[in-house]
Amino acid sequence: MKKDIFAQVESQALAAGDSVKVDTIRFFRNSNEIYRRFDDWKGIDKFYFIPLKLEMTYGIGGHSISMAEGPLYLGTFISNTLQHPDLFTEPCPQCGHQLMPYGYNGSPLSGRVDLEATCPECGWNSYVSVSGWRIRSEALKASQKADRLRLMKARLLKPKFKASTVEDLLAFLQDR
């Protein structure tokens, strides 16, 4: 049986009551299924706007540079990756299958970006380093900007709008 590399972090997040971190870890664990079924949930705002806690800040000498501004939403992250596969996907170094990352971050100084993923074919789980931090940061920030209007509309149409959870999204996908 494959070891769940995210179990300990999820357990700590649950104990701390950090629901955003719990959702983030559950996304990491289920990212391939969430990507695969994107068309089933992309139009449902309560799933699209699930906030994630992704570390996308590079710190040096007391200054920080962010690849993206917070908050970062599940739908924004997934749609950005799918809209820019040339920037945010890479072949698995073990089997060659196209990886769909559950995280990306890097250094604006070196230009390196690490795309973290689990291969759905062979189970490889690590990161692939690519160059081009600035262009990837600009693409992600543009995706965030485009989604702000959608979120504003959702909140205007439903003043009590509340994002769901990754657990609820997975249950929804299982029922379909």
N, C-alpha and C positions, 0 to 999 in steps of 0.2 A: 504494500500500500504506500502510495506517495505521501511523504511528509508534507503537511500544510505549513508552509513557511510563514504564513501570516497569523497563525493561531495565537501566538504569544502576544503580539502587538494588539490584536483584537481583544484579547482578554484584559490587557492593561487599559485599553480605551473604555471597555465596558465598566471596569471597576472605577475608573475616573469619571464616568458619566459623560464622556465626550462623544456625543452622538455623531458629530461631523467626522471625527476620526474613525468611528466604527463604520460609518457609511463608506469612507475612503478605503479602508481595509477590505470591506466586502466587495467594493468595486475591483480592487486589485485581484482578489481571489476569483472573481467571476467576470473579469474584463472580456474574455473572448466571447462568452455567451452574450454579454451586454452589447458588444460591437455587432455580433452576428444578427441580433434581433433588433437593431436600431430602428428599422422601418416600422416595427410594431409599436414603438413608444415615443418616437421623436416628436409627434404632434401633441403629446400629452404634457402640458406645462408642469404639472406636479412632479413628474419624473424628470423632465428635461432640466429643471432648475434645482435638482438635488445638489447642495453645496459639497465640495470636496476640500480636503485639507492636504494640498500638494505643496511640497517645499520647492519653490521656484525662485528663490532669492539667493544671490551670490553676495557674500560679504567680504569686504577687504578694507582694512585700515579704518574701521568705524563707519564705513559707508556700505550701503547695500544697493544692489541693482537687481530688479525683478524681471524675470522673463515674461511674467504676466502679473497684472494687478488682481488683488483679491476682491471679492470672492471669485472662485473659478467653479463653474457648474458642470455637472456630469455631461449634459447635452452639448454644451459649448466645447468641452474637451473632446468628446467623441466626434462631433460634426467637424471640428477643426482638423482632426486627424484624417477623417475620411475625405474631406475636401482638398487636403494637401498631402496626398500619399507620398509625393516626391520629397517632402520635407519631414514627414513624421512616421514613416514606416521604413523598414529595412528587412532584408531576408534573414532568416534564422541562420546563425553561423554554424549550426549543427546539421540542419536538414534542408535549408533553403526556403522553407515555407515563409510567406510574408507575415511579419510580426506586427501586431497591433498593440502599441504600448499602453501601459496603465500609468506611466509617468514619464516626464521628460524634464531635464534640468541640465545645467552646465555652467560654463564660465564665459562671460562676455570678453574677458581678457585673452583667453586662448581661442575662443570661438567654438570650443568643443561643446557638444550636447550629447547627453546620455539618454537613449531611448530604452526604458525599462519595460520588459515584456515577458510573458510566458508563452512559449510556442504551443499552439493547440495540437500540433502533429506529434512532436517528439518529447514535449515536456520541458525542454530547455528553459531555464528561468534565470535571467541576469540582465545585462544591458549591452547595447551596441553603441559605440561612440561614433559620432559623425561630426562634421564641421559645419559651421554656418549658424552660430547662436543668434546673431542679429536678425537674419531673415526669418528664422523660426519664431523669434520673439515678436516681430512685427506681424506675422501671420496670426499668431495666437491673440495678440491684442486687437487686431481687426475683427476677429471672430467674436471676441468679448463685446466689442463696441456694437456690432450688428445685433447681438442678442439682448443688449440692454433695452432696446425698443420693445422687443417681444415680452420681456419681463415687465416692463412698465405697463404694457397693454393688459397683461394677465392680472396685474394688481389693480388696475383701473376697473376692469370688468368684474373682478371678484375681490372686493376689498378685504375679505378674510382669507385670501390666497395663502396657502402654506405648502411648501415643498414636501414631498413624500420622503421615503427612505429607500435605500438600495434593497433592503429586505422586501419591502412592499413591491418594488419594481420586479424583483425576481419571482415573487408570488404571482404577480400579474402575468408575467411571461410564461410561467408554468401552467397557468389556467388557459392559455390561448392555444 
